[in-house]
Amino acid sequence: MFENDIDLSKEERECLRMWFRQAIAQVEVEEATAAIIRDRAFFEGNESHRATAVPRRRSARTRTGTHGNGVLV
């Protein structure tokens, strides 16, 4: 045991365990609610910043270019 360890009874440990479970569940609910609100704002077009926009994919740049793709026989 460490110096700062406290001996807790079985009931106290169970109470703390339930409290932490409830706190974690509350945080998960808040995160899910924020994600739903954020997604809804994105789909409705109410979002004010452009950070969530999907970037356009750039074409591949090779030495041969695209004209050489169908030449191989």
N, C-alpha and C positions, 0 to 999 in steps of 0.2 A: 504494500500500500504506500501511496504517496502522502506527504504531509497534508495536502489540501483535500484529500479524500474524506468524505463524510459518510458514516455508516447510516444508511437509510433502511427503514423497515420495508417489508414486502409491499405493504399498502402504499407507502410513500413512493416507492419506485413505480408501482402500477399507476398511481395518480400522475406522476411526471410523464410516464410513457403515453398515457391517454392525452395529456395536455399537449405534448409535442405532436402527436398524430393529428389532433384537432388544429393546431397551428399550421402544420404543413398542408392539411386539406384546405384551410382558409386561403393560404398563399396560392395554392393551385387554382382555386376558384377565381381569385382575383386575376391571375395571369390568363386564364382561359377567357374571362370576361373582357379583358383588355385586348386579347387577340381577336375576339369576335367583333368588337367595336372597330378595331383597326381594319380588319378584312371588309367589314360592311362599308366603311368609309371609302376604301379603295374601290370596291365594286360599284358604289353609287357615284363615284367621281368627286367626292367631297374632300379628298385628301389635299392638303395644302403644300406638301413638299414633293420633290421629284425623286427622292432617294429610293422609292420602292418601284420605280419604273424598270421594266425588264430591258437590259441593254441589248442592242442589236448585235447579232453575231457577224463578225467580219469574215470575209471569204478567205480561203487558204491562199497564200501567195507562194507559189513554187517557181523554180527557174523555167520549167517548160511551159507553164501556163495551162489554160484549159484546152487549147487546141490539140495537145498531144495525148489526151486521154483515150480517144477512140482509134488511134493510129496503129496500136499493137495488133499483130496478126498471128 
